[in-house]
């Protein structure tokens, strides 16, 4: 379980983007973070993942405080991050991209091969295209490579920032299906930031809506049937 308690975070010492934000991502569930542009959704993920140091508040992983922990240490503790912008190495093969996810255990060749094989079983198209340049893949397949690379480290929690940004609707549906499978079949805890409100509500177990760096609403997706009331009241 990932818990955020009374978090204050900003890019400058005297200017907070997050102002007392609190939320919980339950184990094995998909928790969605929604809200307008600029309310602090991506800032939250960066603070959890160690890219930004909180000014105050706590981040807890399974009851242990990890606030401000370095990113490489968080990876070893079981937290991984998929950024909004596509992050494949386009001129490297699919297999080489997956291997980049093993940098924290790069000397353990047996483990690397085992994790790559697991990804090929998870995403058969990546096995078929393992020697192709990642840049030649479709947008949805590139997202598969990114997710597969993230899973090389056996994370418990995945932070996902707008995974379908810039993708066509059909490819977006593939990405959402991947996230659902990771939750339902592999039991991963997913904290999802998304602008696609209706799509996020379809797959989320619990939802938080932010406004100006604070909690505005929270509840199960069924509480957000009236989107106009929820987001613009």
C-alpha angles and dihedrals in degrees: 000000000000118000130187116193126193093326121190114188135161143155090241127043096242098037117072121196093183112046113189097328118176130179144144129223106202120220113270093007135110112236117191125208112203137175144110124302114286099023094115105264097133091036088060093056092046090052093049091048095050099252089115126034113226117235089216141343133065141275113199128189112196089337096310118113114241098166110152094000114157115262096242090053092050089055090056089048091055107265122122134176134214109195126215097245116072109262109188121128096242099199094048124082123258090252092050090050091053091049089057087068089063097062092116090061100024094144094056099087095174092054091047092054092046093052093046090051090050089054091050089053090046094047109023092183089065090057090051091050099034094125096043121101108262089229090065093061126096118261091257092050091050088055087053089055091050093048091045091050089051091051092055089087096052096241123195093200127037122195109206122191116200095317096188099048108140095005126124117250095258092051090045090057089054091053094049089049089053091053092048091051092050089054099040101036102030101029096233122165109233128194106193127193111195144166092197094089100178094045093048091050090054094060105027125104093199134010137209122191117202130205123184093341096310137095111270103168137356137179145098117315091258088068090063100057090117097061095176091056093044098049107028106028 
